[in-house]
Structures are given as structure tokens and as C-alpha cells.
């Protein structure tokens, strides 16, 4: 496949495992970076204020807090999250269609009340740290992991939200059923020869995009690199060539 896009717009950098000073020093070295991910670790450390600071640097924010609660609580959380200006917000698909619908409606209202564009909600399907054996034994779910991902993606689509989070291993099957603009955001991206850490279902940048990923979430391969600017440029190049 021949790609025609700016790779910098496809990469979401996960900003975890660092202090605020380290984060801003890293961002200084990555002037072409467009998207950043604020996850549980960074949000717990620095609070909502970090989102405003990142937006002041003209970064687009993927707020990855994976809300999962009763529908009313999820909806209220998404209302507040949307008022920060985050462009992408995650919720767990396993909260059910009522929770997903109410969260999406509330996020739209929160953004409108703040005079901001509405965010895109993304439903988390099955975390990339799970493999089939652990999924079946520890969660006692009779569906295969792949079937469960498809089931949750359909739930997200039926709820009217903008996309889902899945591993790159499931992207091809989902993209056939859910064309753009439904977003498929994929963590679990690793270049060849890179340590997998706690990820199990992984794929290279080029193969993930070729399979149908909308954007790739990448963290430690860049943030832990001795020269993160070079790592960033290398991965952007890898998106365009196998």
C-alpha cells in the first residue's frame, strides 16, 4: 500500500513515567510532535492542569483515563473531561451501551458549554497486555479474545461514539466492518527488535497502519531513548516503509 499522509499526525506519544520538568524537556526536543497522550499516571501526578499546559504548546491531547463506572458517573466525568479541550477521551466498552451513549452525549454538552469542539470518545475493547490464555483463564470469558474485541467494537459503533481502542492484531478485521471515519487507535506498537515490555499483542508501525489503524500510540520507544528526537523521526519514517 502507498501511504499519503503526514506521519507526525498519526503518532500519539504517551507521556508517562516522567516528571513535569522531564516532560517539557522532552517536548522541547520534539517540535514536530502533534499528539500527546495523558494517561492515568501523568494525570494523577499533575492533574487536569497538565492538559491546559499541553494545549498551550499547541499539542492535541488524547486523554486516556478509561472511564468505567455506572452511566451517570461516567457521563459526568466525560462532561468535565470535555471541558479541558482534550480531543480524544477513552471509556471502557464493558460499561455497556447506556454508559457509552450517555458519556458521549455528556461530552458533547461539556464541550459546547465551554465553547470548544466536541471530543471523540473511544471505547477500550481488550487491553493489549492480555493474551488468549490469560484472557480465558483469569476472566472466564468464553469468547475468543478476537471475538470479544469485535463484540465491543460493535457496541461502540451502535452507541454512536467515534471509535475504539484495540491492539493492532485486531485492526484488519475491525476495519473491514467499521470503515472511516470510525477511528481505530492502536497501542502495542513496536519497531522490530524493540523490547515488548508489558505488551503482548504488538505490531510494527507500518504494518499497523497498513492494517487500518487510524493512529498509533507509542511511548517508551521514544521517551526512554537516549536521543528521543532521532527515535521520533525514525518511527515516522517506519510508518511509510515496511
N, C-alpha and C positions, 0 to 999 in steps of 0.2 A: 504494500500500500504506500502511496505517495502522500505525505502529510503536507498541509499548507496552513500553518499556524505559528504563532509566536510561542516557543516552548516555555518562556518565562510566565505566560498566562495559564499554563497547565500545571504548574508546580506549586503546591501548598507546603510551606516549611513549618514543621511542628516545632514550636518554641517551648520546649520543656527541659528540665534538668539544668537550669541556669538561673542566675540571679538577674535582677533588673539591669544592673550595670553590664553584665556579660551579654544580655540580650541586645542592648542598644549598641554595644561594641560590635557584635556580630552583624547587626543590621547595617551599620556603617560600612561594612566590608561587602555588602550585597546590594548595591544601589539599583540593580535591575529586578530585584525581587518584588513581585506583585502581591502574592497571597501569603498570609501567615495563619497558623493555627494556634489558638489559645485553648489549651486543654485543661483538665481538672487540676493538674499540678500547678501550672502557672497561674490559673485563676484563683486557686486557694492561697497562693503566695502573695499575689499582688492585687487581687480583687478586680471589680469592673473597671477601675480607673485605667488599667493597662490597655483596655480596648480603645479608650479615647486617645491615649498616648500613641498607640499604633496608627490610628486613623489620622492623627495629626502629622504622621510621617507619610501619609498617602498610601498606607497599606490597606488592602482589603482583608477583612477578618473572618475567619472560619471559627466560630465559637463552638467548640466540641465538648459540651458538658453532658451530653447523652441523657437528657431529662427522661425520667421514668418514675411515674407516680400515678395517683388517681387523676382522672381527666382534669378536674378543676385546678389542682395544684400544678400540673404540667402547663395548663393554659396560662395561669397567672405568671409562672416562671418565664414562659415564652413571650408574654407581653413585655415583661421587664427586659428580657434579653434583646428583643427587637428595638427597644428604645436606646440601646447602646450604639446602634448603627452597624452591628455585625451583619454581614451579607449572607452568611450560611450559619445555620443553627441545627444541632443534632438532637433528636429524640429517639427513644427506643421503640422499634416497631412492635415489640412484645407488649407494649402498653395497650394495644388494641385500637380499632378503627375510631372509636369515640374519642379516645385520648388524642389521636393523631389529628382528627378533624378539628377538635376544639382548640388544640395547640396552634394549628395553622391559622384559624380564624383570629385567635387572640394575638398572634404575632403580627398579622396584617394590621389589626387595630392599633397595636402598640406603636408600630412604625408610623402609621398615619397620624396618630396623636402627637408624635414627636416631629412630624414634618419630614420624615425620611422615607426612602423607597422601601417597600416590603422585602423582608429577607426570604431566602429559600430555606424551607425546612427539609432536613434529610433524615430518613429513618434508618437507624442502625439495624442491620439484619443479624448476622452472626460474626462475632469478633474474630479477627484474623489470628488470634492466639489459639483458637480451637482447632483440633484435628478431628477426624471422623471417630476415632476410637474414644477419645475423651468426651466428645460430644454425646455419644450414645451411652457410655457407662456412667458418667457423672451427672448428666442431666436427664437421663432416662427418656429420651425423645426417640420415638420410633421412626420418624422421617430421617432420611439421609441428610447430611449437612447441606448438600446442594439443594435438595427439595425444600428444606426449611428456608434457605435464602430466597428461593423463588416464591415461596408462600408469603414471606414477609414483604418482598418487593411488590407483590400484587396487592397486599394490604395497604401499603404506602400509596400506590397508584390509585386505588379505589378511594382512599381518603382525600385525594386531591392535593397531596403535598408534592414538592418539586423533585424528589429523587430519593436515593438511598445510599447507604454506606455498605460496601461489600468488599470481599477480597478480590484481587484481580483474577483469581481462578474461576469465579462465577460470572465475570463480566460478559463474556461472549454469549452465554445462554440468556442472560437478562436483556442484553441489548437487542437480541432478536425479538423479544416480546415487548420491550419498552424503548421505543426509539426516542431520539432527541425531540423536545428539549428536556425530557426526564433525565436528571443527572445521576450518573453512577460515579461516586467518588471512592477512590480506592487507596487505602493504606496498604501495608505489606509490599512496598516497592523496594527492590534491592538490585543493585548492579551485580553483574557476575563476579563471584569471588568475595563478596562482602558478607560479613558476619550477619546471621539472621536474627541474633538476639532472641527476643521472645516471640517473634513472628513465625508462623508455620506455613500459611498459605500465601506464598510470595510469587513475584514475577518481576522481570526487568522492566524499566520504563518504556522502552519501545514496544515490547510485547503487550504490555497493559493497555497502551493507547491503541495499538492495532486491534486489540480485542474489543475496544469500545469504551474504555474509561473516559470520563469527562475531565477529571483532574486527578493528579497523583499526590498523595500525602507522603512526604519524605522528611525525616528528622535527623537521626543520629549520623547518617552517612555524610551529612553536611555539617551539622552542629558540632560533631566531635572531630571533624577533620582538622589537621594541623593548618591547612590552608583552605578554609571554607569557601572562599571566593572561587578557587580553582575547582573544588568539588561541585559547586553550583553550576559552573559553566560546563563541566564535563557531563553532568547529568542532563543538562539542557540539550547538549549535543547528542547524547544517547537516546533522547526521545525521537530524534529524527533519523537515526540509523540503527539497524539491528546489530 
